[in-house]
Amino acid sequence: MSLCLQRRSVRNFQDKAVEEEKIEALLTSAMQAPSARNQQPWEFYVIKNKKILEKLSTISGGARHLNGAALGIMPLIKHDVPAPDMCPQDLSAATQNILLEATNQGLGAVWIGVYPKEDRLANIASILDIPKELTPFCLIAIGYPSTDDSPKPLRYDPSRVQVIE
Ligand SMILES: Cc1cc2nc3c(=O)[nH]c(=O)nc-3n(C[C@H](O)[C@H](O)[C@H](O)COP(=O)(O)O)c2cc1C
């Protein structure tokens, strides 16, 4: 089955570290994402510190899964690029690549929405010192899944498709 169909959000994790080579594979896939004008407008914080993960788990209701994750990856937008209006799309592509690579590595992961929610951005700024040229895009909780979740049923719906010939 393709990685796209296997991937699902995983929100519960084993108390087990993720190997360095797997973290590097996640970041390698992230940076292989397409981007407008190949501008690659991203940086990535890899957060392993449990106290910081616990704090970040309070930035929104949906962020609580960071508490218990082996690590969090925070992709950040770099604004000083040729097509800044395309940054959210570029960062989304990089984030999805991380989720797919996590599936490929036998890891679980969930995308936690941040940008453009002002309250979440302010909450992050109260926890981490973020340079002004960067804006957090999202958080991804990552670890070995603690439950054996099977892939989700297919959401394919042909009524959502119009073929223009
Ligand atoms: C932009 C975005 C923001 C999301 N934010 C959260 C979140 O804050 N917390 C969470 O648990 N899941 C979050 N998700 C995951 C979705 O809830 C999940 O992808 C959706 O329910 C479909 O389930 P699946 O990923 O298992 O297919 C987010 C997904 C996206 C794309």
The ligand as an SDF file (V2000), in Angstrom:
LIG
                    3D

 31 33  0  0  0  0  0  0  0  0999 V2000
   -3.4540   22.2630    9.1300 C   0  0  0  0  0  0  0  0  0  0  0  0
   -3.6880   21.0950   10.0610 C   0  0  0  0  0  0  0  0  0  0  0  0
   -3.7980   21.3160   11.4170 C   0  0  0  0  0  0  0  0  0  0  0  0
   -4.0010   20.2430   12.2920 C   0  0  0  0  0  0  0  0  0  0  0  0
   -4.0120   20.4870   13.6390 N   0  0  0  0  0  0  0  0  0  0  0  0
   -4.1290   19.4420   14.4960 C   0  0  0  0  0  0  0  0  0  0  0  0
   -4.0170   19.6610   15.9030 C   0  0  0  0  0  0  0  0  0  0  0  0
   -3.8050   20.7920   16.3700 O   0  0  0  0  0  0  0  0  0  0  0  0
   -4.1150   18.5850   16.7270 N   0  0  0  0  0  0  0  0  0  0  0  0
   -4.3400   17.3180   16.2300 C   0  0  0  0  0  0  0  0  0  0  0  0
   -4.4110   16.3790   17.0410 O   0  0  0  0  0  0  0  0  0  0  0  0
   -4.4370   17.0770   14.8960 N   0  0  0  0  0  0  0  0  0  0  0  0
   -4.3340   18.0970   14.0320 C   0  0  0  0  0  0  0  0  0  0  0  0
   -4.3590   17.8720   12.6730 N   0  0  0  0  0  0  0  0  0  0  0  0
   -4.5620   16.5050   12.1810 C   0  0  0  0  0  0  0  0  0  0  0  0
   -5.9950   16.2850   11.6570 C   0  0  0  0  0  0  0  0  0  0  0  0
   -6.8950   16.2820   12.7430 O   0  0  0  0  0  0  0  0  0  0  0  0
   -6.0340   14.9580   10.8870 C   0  0  0  0  0  0  0  0  0  0  0  0
   -5.1330   15.0080    9.8090 O   0  0  0  0  0  0  0  0  0  0  0  0
   -7.4370   14.6710   10.3600 C   0  0  0  0  0  0  0  0  0  0  0  0
   -8.3310   14.4260   11.4320 O   0  0  0  0  0  0  0  0  0  0  0  0
   -7.4680   13.4380    9.4260 C   0  0  0  0  0  0  0  0  0  0  0  0
   -6.9860   12.3010   10.1020 O   0  0  0  0  0  0  0  0  0  0  0  0
   -5.7120   11.4700    9.5680 P   0  0  0  0  0  0  0  0  0  0  0  0
   -4.5260   12.4060    9.6020 O   0  0  0  0  0  0  0  0  0  0  0  0
   -5.5540   10.3290   10.5550 O   0  0  0  0  0  0  0  0  0  0  0  0
   -6.0060   10.9960    8.1930 O   0  0  0  0  0  0  0  0  0  0  0  0
   -4.1500   18.9140   11.7860 C   0  0  0  0  0  0  0  0  0  0  0  0
   -4.0400   18.7040   10.4070 C   0  0  0  0  0  0  0  0  0  0  0  0
   -3.7860   19.7750    9.5540 C   0  0  0  0  0  0  0  0  0  0  0  0
   -3.5940   19.5020    8.0730 C   0  0  0  0  0  0  0  0  0  0  0  0
  1  2  1  0
  2  3  1  0
  2 30  2  0
  3  4  2  0
  4  5  1  0
  4 28  1  0
  5  6  2  0
  6  7  1  0
  6 13  1  0
  7  8  2  0
  7  9  1  0
  9 10  1  0
 10 11  2  0
 10 12  1  0
 12 13  2  0
 13 14  1  0
 14 15  1  0
 14 28  1  0
 15 16  1  0
 16 17  1  0
 16 18  1  0
 18 19  1  0
 18 20  1  0
 20 21  1  0
 20 22  1  0
 22 23  1  0
 23 24  1  0
 24 25  2  0
 24 26  1  0
 24 27  1  0
 28 29  2  0
 29 30  1  0
 30 31  1  0
M  END
$$$$
